Amino acid sequence: MNATTVSSARSKASLSGELSDFLIELSAALQKYAMYPPGHPVLGPASESVFKRLSVLLASHGGLSIGVAREQLIIEGVATDSSHALLRSLADRLHHHELGAISFAEGVAAVEIAEILALVAEEPERTGRPLGREPEELLKGRPHVRLHPVRYDSLKLRATAGGAGSGRGVSESGTHLWVGLAQAALASREEGSRSGNDYDPGEVARAIDDRSGDSGYDQVIIGYMVQIADDLKDADPLEENALRERFSELLGHLKPETLQRLLRMGGDARQRKQFLDNASRGVAVDAVLELVKAAAEERQSDISRWMMQLLGKMARHARTEAREIRYRADESLRDQVRVLLSGWQLENPNPTEYEQTLGKISAGTPVTRMGGILARAPESGRIFRMSLETGAEGEALRCAVDELLDAGEISALVKSLAQAPAGPDATNAAVELTWLRLAEPAVVRRILSMDDPDPDAVEAVLERAGVSAAEALLDQLATAESLSLRRRTFDRIVQLGPTILPLAIQRIEQPESVPWYVLRNMLALVNAFESIPAGFTPAPMHEHENSQVRYEALKASLHIPGERETAILRAIHDPDVRIVALGTSASESGAPASAEARLTEIALTSECEPEIRMPAIRALAGIGTITARDSLLRIASPRRRLVGRTSFEGSAATCAALRALGVGWRDDPEVARILEIAASSDVPAVREAVS
């Protein structure tokens, strides 16, 4: 297999598949709660799905907290991708509610999840009050779910002593992360503790020190710290940077035991190592030393005093005025920390000879740049390729697939699966495991919510998923704003067959409270199939204020025997031309007698659009009354010329009326006379109409 078929996933830590699936389910459920009224039948399954996934996570994690940045969620020390539309929407909704975090404890009940979904689904613009400003009893009124409020209206990065240029290098995302960290840290402190419009890093540090024992709080704080370190890792460490200075100052103020506590909450060992690596690249050297010491204590891993003395000497040189020495010392310290992290496995990693060498080095004054880079773990792309080539399945493969999905590599994944070699028994366990993962409903939802995923790859996944993809597709159809996306999603659902109709119909119950575009899309889906499920009636939507909803509802009723005549009557009297055309067209195959007056009015109105008038003329033949005949004669009667001869107009209306008369009243004497004259007309279209 081509080694470039699957590119490497991003180097930063990514969410586990279980966490990603949970966040996707949570976001999808919130969309439904925002879209449908209380008590709607789609809400129960949505909250139940979130409850089940969360219960599994809590059983293994004990507790779970989600931090909220402006466009990202922070969970277990990892931030979601801000370009992921579904998760960005969830973060934005929580942010507008002025929530800094949501924490869940083991033992959470389904009713608590439903209550939280209903609360967060409310738009602050509609209620006039975000949840973050509600009384504490509302935010903490559930025993196992807590909403943590923050205030975003008065926070900014304080200018440093360097003047106007001191903010250089601060990305927009970095600013938002600092805002989130400071607000989350100070959420429980009094307003009076603020310094003007800003927060002092020392004050933030004291707030974090004071919250010992609150694991949900700690998870949120370390989550923000991980993301700030990631934001800073590629910045020049010797350039002025307001975010680095603030973050480094914060780390310097934190108590050692607080840093150890936070590191314990920073995800698994791989994620903690990634955080330390990123921090070693981006924060001030003094802060790097504090993190190294805290990590050593947290891991119960000894660092010899010689190593710390050496690192301290490098830090002092990194603060020198001479730029060349400062740069070399700064780089040497950071390189050595990363080398230390890469091999930090033993409780005491330093042999006696090594410690002696370190002692000699630390005693000297010259500083030389030391080589060494962090030994990266195998990239997920390489693990995935090797698994396909060997047919090996397992947790490593599953993690690699999830990381590649997070990196948006769905196209490469599917192409690699198509090229994978088969085993001796014509199967490949790694291929089958990957397809099973890709076809899971939560993963299908993740793929569909990607920005412009490869259509061929999506089709391959949907083919494997089958009907289990229906929920995700119906959600996408309900909210699709782009006509091309709606059309593509519509076609994909139709391919699943009529078995999905009960799910679609469920979404349009209580139509008076469901958004019009949801009603339209679901009704259009119903109309795409030949048969309509028994018991379903679109009648409540016949008079909906939106013409597109009325059109689809009346179109569906035309296929229900007990509703057809009523639907025709409502359609031909509708103010929308397109709906009137639907009604007149349906009238051609039979209309109730009560429709005659309106059909006659349309047929005799020459200004009516042809797509409305022509079917109305033809429909009068089916009604078969004398008044219908007379109306058709008025349309079809020939005009007298000055010389005494008669002639027919070759218009479409005249020809349609002549055909209708020939079908319904050929034996009528007056009609027979008109048809005879028309048969000898010098207008070919007229002769053809009566032939």
Secondary structure by P-SEA (a helix, b strand, c coil): ccccccccccccccccaaaaaaaaaaaaaaaaaaccccccaaaaaaaaaaaaaaaaaaacccbbbbbbccccccccccccccccaaaaaaaaaaaaaccccccccccccaaaaaaaaaaaacccccccccccccccccccccccbbbbbbbccccccccccccccccccccaaaaaaaaaaaaaaaccccccccccccccaaaaaaaaaaccccaaaaaaaaaaaaaaaaaacccccccccaaaaaaaaaaaaccaaaaaaaaaacccaaaaaaaaaaaaacccaaaaaaaaaaaaaaacccccaaaaaaaaaaaaaaacccaaaaaaaaaaaaaaaaaaaacccccccccaaaaaaaaaaaaccbbbbbbbcccccccaaaaaaaaaaaccccaaaaaaaaaaaaacaaaaaaaaaaacccccccccaaaaaaaaaaacaaaaaaaaacccccaaaaaaaaaaacccaaaaaaaaaaccccaaaaaaaaaaaaaacccaaaaaaaaacccccccaaaaaaaaaaaacccccccccccccccccccaaaaaaaaaaaaaccccaaaaaaaaaacccaaaaaaaaaaacccccccaaaaaaaaaaccccccccaaaaaaaaaaaccaaaaaaaaaacbbbbccccbbbbbccaaaaaaaaaaaacccccaaaaaaaaaaaacccaaaaaaac
